[in-house]
Amino acid sequence: MTTIDLNNVVRHAGADDLPWVDASGGIWLKVLRVDAASGIWVVQNRFEPGVRLQTHRHTGPVDGFTISGRWHYLEYDFYSTAGSYIREPAGSVHTLDVPADNEGITEVLFVMEGVNLDLAPDGSVENVVDGTLTLAAYEALAEAQGFGRPTGVIVG
């Protein structure tokens, strides 16, 4: 009898299996992968011009690849444009901002390790988000928006 190790096969997250959900405030979300055991989660975001996320800190490193548009962190003097790649060290604090004068959607792929800590102006933690919570929110939004439960998210 042949045994298949599901951790040792290629898994595919098809674009048609993963809807873009309206996460509100000009933010669109697609969750591609969540591995609770390792703390790794992969999301794709679309940001409308003028979006600014709450200042936050990640407990693990983050990789980001800009697919389209332009965005930056208020705390740094560079802009990420289509084709740009960033690597954030664990513990970095930043505020993602999409310029209001952008002429279209900004799309970014993020690979995160650990949790995201949303910070109050005094630096205290207001909210904690991880891959598991993000997946639950994504599924709930997809169902509420008439897509049904997404079937293509890679879990594990």
Rosetta silent file (secondary structure, phi, psi, omega in degrees, C-alpha in Angstrom):
SEQUENCE: MTTIDLNNVVRHAGADDLPWVDASGGIWLKVLRVDAASGIWVVQNRFEPGVRLQTHRHTGPVDGFTISGRWHYLEYDFYSTAGSYIREPAGSVHTLDVPADNEGITEVLFVMEGVNLDLAPDGSVENVVDGTLTLAAYEALAEAQGFGRPTGVIVG
SCORE:     score description
SCORE:     0.000 S_00000001
   1 L     0.000  135.421 -179.907    0.000    0.000    0.000 S_00000001
   2 L   -94.920  133.268  177.168    1.287    3.426   -0.931 S_00000001
   3 L  -107.668  135.085  178.268    1.030    6.227    1.597 S_00000001
   4 L  -104.003  124.968  175.434    0.936    9.843    0.453 S_00000001
   5 L   -88.040  108.283 -176.611    2.501   12.442    2.711 S_00000001
   6 H   -64.817  -16.629  176.534    0.301   15.528    2.233 S_00000001
   7 H   -84.181   -4.334 -176.177    3.137   17.716    3.463 S_00000001
   8 H  -121.462   32.628  175.612    5.295   16.474    0.600 S_00000001
   9 L  -128.741  152.627  176.742    3.085   17.270   -2.394 S_00000001
  10 L   -72.190  130.532  175.798    2.678   20.425   -4.395 S_00000001
  11 L  -115.654  147.910 -172.045   -0.497   22.242   -3.449 S_00000001
  12 L  -123.603  129.141  173.852   -2.106   24.856   -5.637 S_00000001
  13 L  -104.472   97.179 -176.623   -4.108   27.947   -4.651 S_00000001
  14 L   -74.996  140.589 -179.064   -6.022   28.741   -7.830 S_00000001
  15 H   -56.617  -36.532 -178.386   -7.017   32.323   -8.537 S_00000001
  16 H   -75.989  -16.649  179.450  -10.600   31.263   -9.232 S_00000001
  17 H   -89.201   -7.218 -174.577  -10.825   29.421   -5.896 S_00000001
  18 L  -127.122   99.677 -178.292   -9.873   32.489   -3.873 S_00000001
  19 L   -74.224  153.271  167.751  -12.164   35.513   -4.125 S_00000001
  20 L   -79.489  122.433  177.441  -11.117   39.067   -3.425 S_00000001
  21 E  -106.355  146.525  177.045  -13.143   40.111   -0.387 S_00000001
  22 E   -80.036  108.611 -179.792  -13.906   43.672    0.587 S_00000001
  23 L   -90.271    6.538  177.094  -12.221   44.070    3.970 S_00000001
  24 L    80.595  157.423  177.713  -13.607   47.658    4.149 S_00000001
  25 L    67.255   26.854  179.640  -11.965   51.037    4.015 S_00000001
  26 L    83.214   17.813 -178.842  -10.515   50.547    0.529 S_00000001
  27 E  -117.300  128.608  176.764   -8.774   47.278    1.416 S_00000001
  28 E  -115.284  143.194 -171.812   -9.331   44.040   -0.504 S_00000001
  29 E  -132.695  141.789  170.586   -8.010   40.732    0.808 S_00000001
  30 E  -137.622  122.122  177.493   -7.160   37.295   -0.501 S_00000001
  31 E   -95.071  123.955 -176.798   -5.676   34.699    1.899 S_00000001
  32 E   -98.104  -40.570 -175.431   -3.411   32.244    0.083 S_00000001
  33 E  -152.537  141.787  172.598   -1.839   30.162    2.865 S_00000001
  34 E  -139.425  123.719  175.250   -1.996   29.764    6.629 S_00000001
  35 E  -122.334   95.364 -176.235    0.257   27.413    8.582 S_00000001
  36 L   -62.314  -34.308 -177.315   -0.652   27.772   12.252 S_00000001
  37 L   -64.944  -39.746 -178.894    2.110   25.390   13.365 S_00000001
  38 L   -94.587  -14.577 -177.776    4.895   27.485   11.834 S_00000001
  39 L    80.717   11.443 -179.609    3.143   30.852   12.180 S_00000001
  40 E   -91.891  134.645  175.251    3.498   31.573    8.457 S_00000001
  41 E  -142.184  141.675 -174.468    0.653   33.254    6.604 S_00000001
  42 E  -124.212  125.162  179.522    0.496   34.567    3.068 S_00000001
  43 E  -132.188  156.589  171.485   -1.960   37.213    1.904 S_00000001
  44 E  -118.716  132.259  178.645   -2.507   39.354   -1.129 S_00000001
  45 E  -120.289  146.039  167.267   -3.907   42.846   -0.613 S_00000001
  46 E  -118.653  129.040 -178.656   -5.342   45.408   -2.953 S_00000001
  47 E  -118.289  130.964  174.288   -5.342   48.942   -1.612 S_00000001
  48 L   -78.794  156.086  177.752   -7.289   51.838   -3.058 S_00000001
  49 L   -52.969  138.848  177.217   -5.568   55.248   -3.223 S_00000001
  50 L    91.497   -2.989  179.060   -5.498   56.973    0.171 S_00000001
  51 L   -71.053  136.855  173.675   -5.500   53.847    2.343 S_00000001
  52 E  -136.094  123.640  177.950   -3.427   54.047    5.505 S_00000001
  53 L   -84.445  159.665  175.919   -3.120   51.093    7.872 S_00000001
  54 L   -63.978  144.372  174.982   -2.740   51.406   11.613 S_00000001
  55 L   -56.534  135.535 -175.765    0.845   51.578   12.835 S_00000001
  56 E  -148.250  166.137  178.036    1.900   48.031   13.615 S_00000001
  57 E  -132.921  138.211  176.040    4.725   45.720   14.596 S_00000001
  58 E  -101.476  140.806  178.797    5.279   42.140   13.444 S_00000001
  59 L   -79.883  -18.230  177.246    6.730   39.570   15.840 S_00000001
  60 L  -126.554  175.310  179.621    8.402   37.778   12.933 S_00000001
  61 L   -70.442  158.629  179.277    9.920   38.821    9.625 S_00000001
  62 E  -133.515  136.939  171.386    7.773   39.846    6.646 S_00000001
  63 E  -110.729  140.045  178.541    8.467   39.631    2.924 S_00000001
  64 E  -136.443  138.215  176.981    6.517   41.822    0.535 S_00000001
  65 E  -127.703  123.225 -179.387    6.333   41.945   -3.252 S_00000001
  66 E   -86.507  121.359 -179.007    4.550   44.804   -5.006 S_00000001
  67 E   -88.250  -41.944  178.929    2.560   43.626   -8.003 S_00000001
  68 E  -153.273  161.451  175.670    1.125   46.997   -9.028 S_00000001
  69 L    83.807 -156.304 -174.193    0.790   50.550   -7.793 S_00000001
  70 E  -153.536  135.853  177.825    2.836   52.438   -5.229 S_00000001
  71 E  -153.628  169.340  177.959    2.983   52.469   -1.423 S_00000001
  72 E  -157.548  172.448  170.278    5.391   53.262    1.384 S_00000001
  73 E  -101.896  134.044 -178.858    5.906   53.245    5.124 S_00000001
  74 L   -58.295  -26.882 -175.393    5.591   56.654    6.739 S_00000001
  75 L   -82.601   -4.807 -177.252    8.690   55.884    8.797 S_00000001
  76 L  -128.279  163.189 -175.013   10.951   55.366    5.736 S_00000001
  77 L  -104.596   17.643  176.620   11.887   57.440    2.707 S_00000001
  78 L  -109.978  157.131  173.162   11.422   54.815   -0.043 S_00000001
  79 E  -115.494  138.449  173.576    8.381   53.912   -2.127 S_00000001
  80 E   -93.937  126.746  178.774    7.595   50.370   -3.244 S_00000001
  81 E  -122.458  175.574 -177.832    6.403   50.215   -6.844 S_00000001
  82 L   -49.214  127.320 -178.996    5.555   47.345   -9.186 S_00000001
  83 L    93.451   -9.340 -179.531    8.348   44.783   -9.037 S_00000001
  84 L   -77.704  148.013  178.935    9.723   46.013   -5.690 S_00000001
  85 E  -127.581  138.516  175.782   10.542   43.568   -2.911 S_00000001
  86 E  -126.676  154.732  172.681   10.927   44.314    0.790 S_00000001
  87 E  -131.893  117.113  179.466   12.161   42.305    3.767 S_00000001
  88 E  -101.341  131.383  175.665   11.103   43.534    7.205 S_00000001
  89 L   -74.820  154.768  174.664   12.968   42.278   10.253 S_00000001
  90 L   -55.563  138.761  176.807   11.002   40.965   13.216 S_00000001
  91 L    89.845   -6.806 -179.457   10.039   43.808   15.536 S_00000001
  92 L   -69.626  145.628 -178.427   10.037   46.603   12.971 S_00000001
  93 E  -114.578  131.850 -176.754    7.362   49.254   13.483 S_00000001
  94 E  -160.835  164.969 -179.008    5.731   50.941   10.502 S_00000001
  95 L  -128.045  108.189 -179.031    2.605   52.522    9.024 S_00000001
  96 E   -73.278  130.104 -177.664    1.650   51.391    5.517 S_00000001
  97 E  -134.512  131.146  175.223    0.402   54.289    3.403 S_00000001
  98 L  -107.612  115.485 -176.005   -0.930   54.301   -0.152 S_00000001
  99 L   -54.772  138.649 -179.519   -0.668   57.814   -1.598 S_00000001
 100 L   -65.758  -21.683 -178.857   -4.011   59.433   -2.354 S_00000001
 101 L   -89.258    5.929  173.856   -2.672   60.601   -5.727 S_00000001
 102 L   -58.692  146.976 -177.434   -2.118   57.032   -6.989 S_00000001
 103 L   -95.602    9.895  179.577   -3.940   56.462  -10.272 S_00000001
 104 L  -174.949 -167.832 -178.042   -5.158   52.957   -9.502 S_00000001
 105 L   -74.013  142.449  171.587   -5.112   49.985   -7.188 S_00000001
 106 E  -104.245  127.252 -178.684   -1.939   48.979   -5.381 S_00000001
 107 E  -120.114  130.249 -176.355   -1.533   45.224   -5.071 S_00000001
 108 E  -137.126  139.672  173.374    0.978   43.598   -2.718 S_00000001
 109 E  -102.383  125.760  179.172    1.772   40.014   -1.731 S_00000001
 110 E  -118.828  134.813  171.760    2.914   39.590    1.890 S_00000001
 111 E  -114.279  115.337 -173.433    4.508   36.527    3.498 S_00000001
 112 E  -117.362  147.506  172.687    4.393   36.942    7.281 S_00000001
 113 E  -120.880  134.042  179.000    5.772   34.974   10.192 S_00000001
 114 L    88.394 -150.069 -176.053    4.301   35.384   13.672 S_00000001
 115 L  -117.988  161.800  176.831    1.640   37.882   14.613 S_00000001
 116 E  -105.173  124.809  179.612    0.779   41.463   13.719 S_00000001
 117 E  -107.217  110.109  175.726    0.459   43.858   16.665 S_00000001
 118 E   -77.633  131.040 -171.827   -1.650   46.947   15.934 S_00000001
 119 E  -108.920  140.693  171.899   -0.326   49.826   18.014 S_00000001
 120 L   -76.746  165.597  178.915   -2.036   52.751   19.704 S_00000001
 121 L   -55.313  -29.153  179.061   -0.409   56.202   19.412 S_00000001
 122 L   -85.221    3.000  177.976    1.312   55.609   22.781 S_00000001
 123 L    91.563   -6.102  178.787    2.841   52.360   21.484 S_00000001
 124 L   -74.230  155.621 -178.418    0.603   50.018   23.465 S_00000001
 125 E   -81.659  123.285  178.785   -0.891   47.000   21.694 S_00000001
 126 E   -98.078  -28.752 -173.673   -4.521   47.512   20.660 S_00000001
 127 E  -155.687  145.357  178.066   -5.060   44.386   18.598 S_00000001
 128 E  -122.873  127.066 -178.745   -3.299   41.106   17.802 S_00000001
 129 E  -129.504  134.627  174.793   -3.831   39.387   14.447 S_00000001
 130 L  -127.887 -176.012 -178.142   -2.352   36.142   13.187 S_00000001
 131 H   -63.083  -39.960 -178.933   -2.889   33.895   10.200 S_00000001
 132 H   -63.893  -43.976  177.701   -5.615   31.838   11.846 S_00000001
 133 H   -66.491  -38.937  179.467   -7.660   34.935   12.737 S_00000001
 134 H   -65.151  -40.579  177.592   -7.087   36.395    9.285 S_00000001
 135 H   -63.816  -43.684  178.877   -8.276   33.168    7.643 S_00000001
 136 H   -61.092  -42.316  178.558  -11.420   33.117    9.808 S_00000001
 137 H   -65.361  -42.352  179.364  -12.163   36.748    8.890 S_00000001
 138 H   -60.289  -46.884  179.828  -11.519   36.014    5.195 S_00000001
 139 H   -62.616  -43.309  179.985  -13.889   33.044    5.220 S_00000001
 140 H   -64.666  -42.884  178.609  -16.591   35.018    7.046 S_00000001
 141 H   -64.594  -41.762 -179.952  -16.277   37.965    4.653 S_00000001
 142 H   -61.226  -44.198  179.506  -16.371   35.673    1.614 S_00000001
 143 H   -66.431  -43.650 -179.100  -19.556   34.011    2.840 S_00000001
 144 H   -65.252  -28.628 -177.988  -21.178   37.338    3.786 S_00000001
 145 L   -93.509    9.509  173.266  -20.311   38.767    0.357 S_00000001
 146 L    85.882   11.324  179.322  -21.916   35.831   -1.465 S_00000001
 147 L   -87.858  -15.463 -170.373  -18.798   33.928   -2.528 S_00000001
 148 L    78.460  179.310 -179.743  -19.333   30.971   -0.241 S_00000001
 149 L   -76.159  125.464 -179.697  -16.482   29.509    1.766 S_00000001
 150 L   -59.972  136.781 -177.162  -13.211   29.725   -0.191 S_00000001
 151 L  -104.568   -6.040 -171.718  -11.913   26.277   -1.130 S_00000001
 152 L  -101.982   -1.069 -177.917   -8.431   27.105   -2.330 S_00000001
 153 L   -66.931  132.057  177.049   -6.613   28.380    0.763 S_00000001
 154 E   -83.871  117.918 -179.826   -3.584   26.232    1.532 S_00000001
 155 E  -110.319  124.774 -179.124   -3.737   25.280    5.192 S_00000001
 156 L   105.368    0.000    0.000   -0.624   23.785    6.712 S_00000001
